[in-house]
Amino acid sequence: MDIVLYHTAGCHLCELAEAELALAGMEAIKIDIATDDALAQKYGWLIPVLALGENELRWPFNADQLCKWFDQIPTRTASTSHDAP
């Protein structure tokens, strides 16, 4: 299962979220909410939002918080945990 970053072009907070992902050593599939009316309705002013399955992490977050969120997801195991450098 992949992490998804809901974002839109020109969103400086989304760029900051990407930087925190990189600091945590993670990557995400980027989905621009502007290309989908339902996503725009759902996430509008909330972006950036990270999602993994049904689990979401909304901005603001830093690399440490991102790793804690990722590790608390029930499908995560010790072998897939991430520690921020």
C-alpha positions in Angstrom: 0.0 0.0 0.0 1.4 3.4 -1.0 1.3 6.7 0.8 -0.7 9.3 -1.1 -0.1 13.0 -0.9 -3.2 15.0 -1.8 -2.0 18.4 -3.1 -2.5 21.0 -5.7 -0.2 23.2 -7.9 1.2 26.3 -6.2 0.5 25.1 -2.7 3.5 26.1 -0.6 2.3 24.0 2.3 2.2 21.0 0.0 5.8 21.7 -0.9 6.7 21.8 2.8 4.9 18.4 3.2 7.0 16.9 0.4 10.1 18.2 2.2 9.0 16.5 5.4 8.4 13.3 3.6 11.9 13.4 2.2 13.4 14.1 5.6 11.5 11.0 6.9 13.0 9.0 4.0 9.5 8.4 2.5 7.9 8.9 -0.9 4.3 9.4 -1.8 2.1 9.2 -4.8 1.0 12.8 -5.5 -2.6 13.4 -6.5 -3.7 16.9 -7.5 -7.1 17.5 -6.1 -7.8 20.1 -8.8 -8.2 17.3 -11.3 -11.1 15.6 -9.4 -14.2 17.4 -8.2 -14.9 14.9 -5.4 -11.3 15.2 -4.1 -11.5 19.0 -4.3 -14.8 18.9 -2.3 -13.3 16.6 0.3 -9.9 18.1 0.8 -10.3 21.7 -0.5 -8.8 23.8 2.3 -7.3 20.8 4.1 -4.4 20.1 1.8 -1.7 18.9 2.1 -3.1 15.6 3.4 -1.3 12.3 3.5 -3.3 9.0 3.2 -2.4 5.4 3.6 -5.6 3.3 3.1 -8.2 4.9 5.4 -5.6 6.6 7.6 -5.0 10.3 7.0 -2.5 12.8 8.4 -3.4 16.4 7.9 -1.0 19.3 7.9 0.8 20.5 9.9 3.3 17.7 10.6 7.0 17.3 10.7 9.2 14.3 9.9 9.0 12.8 13.4 5.2 13.1 13.5 5.0 11.6 10.0 7.1 8.6 11.2 4.9 8.1 14.3 1.7 8.3 12.2 3.1 5.7 9.8 4.3 3.4 12.5 0.9 3.5 14.3 -1.0 2.3 11.3 -2.2 -1.3 12.1 -0.8 -2.8 8.9 2.7 -1.6 9.8 5.2 -4.0 11.3 8.6 -3.5 12.9 10.3 -4.4 9.6 8.6 -1.5 7.8 8.9 1.1 10.5 10.6 4.4 9.8 12.7 6.6 12.0 13.5 10.1 11.0 17.2 10.7 10.5 
